[in-house]
Amino acid sequence: MDFELTSEQQLLKDSVRRYIDKAYSFEARTALLQAGKNGSADNWALFAANGWLMAALPEEYGGLGGSLLETAIIAQELGRGLVLEPYLGCAVLAAQTLAAAGSAEQKSRWLPQLAEGTCRIALAYSEPGSRGMPEPVTLRAERSGDGFVLHGLKSLVLGAPDAQAFIVSAKVAGTTGVSLLLVDADAAGLERQALPLHDGTWVEELNFDGVEVASDRLLGEAGQGLPALREGLAHGIVALCAELIGGMEKTLEVTADYLKVRKQFGVPIGSFQALQHRMADMAAELELARSMLHVALASMTNDDEPTRRKTLSGAKMLIGRAAKVVCGQGIQLHGGIGMTEEYLVGHYYKRAVVADLLLGSSDSHEAACATALQAELRA
């Protein structure tokens, strides 16, 4: 796979970088956090106007026809700015799951709205017992007349606070597989509880107590939704890994600048060899993580499904752990100021801690890798 960016991809990268550097300041982000907001509607509209929400959606449904690489480019640059808006939850997870699962009619109705930023859909798949993995699913969908009635709980729904609808994974009575249904956010019987995460972002817990869903809101065939759900999650894992790469890059840059200006004994502390060694270790961790992201992108293009799943689990595990190491070292090299809420470097570490648990923790993905390797050895 060629990882040299085309001229169009470089322009995309540069445009997101300019926006983050000039318009998404740490102070503006802090103001949103203090107001308890999960981003800004104006920022979301700007994302849509610049084509970032439609970059990886099919052209026939209002997208630009880009690939997962475009998603990774955008996510990496947004990660540098610790962007609060739910790009991962709505523009990647939900959009790609809908693109994989929906009928032509469903995609024609919903994907253009997602691309234009006029509608937000969130993916509600995680449950307390699944720990961020797509299975097991315990939420029940019982057939009732010309539709379904949902009972169960979904947790850690990314992008939920401002969503107009949810893609919900469920077990339909009479089937053994996973089904995906599109549920309105204001549906009767749906209880929503907003929950803050450690990094200041918000998610929701959804309790389905007899929520009625029409049959035309079933995405694809009943019991056949797991491949589409895995496809959406695969895109989400790559985007989250790319976001962490961006956060590590910015942490390294901020820390290097600080070491040049902070003085002890009359000299910049960056001249101390011990601190140079720690910066070198951080840079090495970043490059290993970047290489693993490239491996994941190549696997999504070239490998079969079992190999892709194992590779993505490896990428999520390695990059998630590397981000905590790099961002944690950034705090330590800053000393006391790195621990304050008013300084940005600690917020990259908070995001790394949260990201390590999203879409399956590093421990869960390590176990998935071990299971896949054992299966290969037995074969």
Salt bridges, closest charged atoms under 4 A:
GLU77 OE2 - LYS13 NZ 2.89
GLU77 OE1 - ARG17 NE 2.44
GLU77 OE1 - ARG80 NE 3.98
GLU127 OE2 - LYS154 NZ 2.83
GLU135 OE1 - ARG230 NH2 3.49
GLU142 OE2 - ARG140 NH2 3.44
ASP162 OD2 - ARG120 NH1 3.67
ASP184 OD1 - ARG217 NH1 3.09
ASP199 OD2 - ARG351 NH1 2.82
GLU204 OE1 - ARG192 NE 2.79
GLU231 OE2 - HIS235 NE2 3.15
GLU231 OE1 - ARG308 NH2 2.97
GLU243 OE2 - ARG351 NE 2.62
GLU249 OE1 - ARG80 NH1 3.24
GLU249 OE2 - ARG290 NH1 2.64
GLU253 OE1 - ARG80 NH2 2.90
GLU287 OE2 - ARG290 NH2 3.16
GLU305 OE1 - ARG308 NH1 3.83
GLU341 OE1 - HIS347 NE2 3.84
GLU341 OE2 - LYS350 NZ 2.32
ASP356 OD2 - LYS324 NZ 3.11
ASP363 OD1 - ARG321 NH2 3.04
GLU366 OE1 - ARG321 NH2 3.04
GLU376 OE2 - LYS310 NZ 2.75
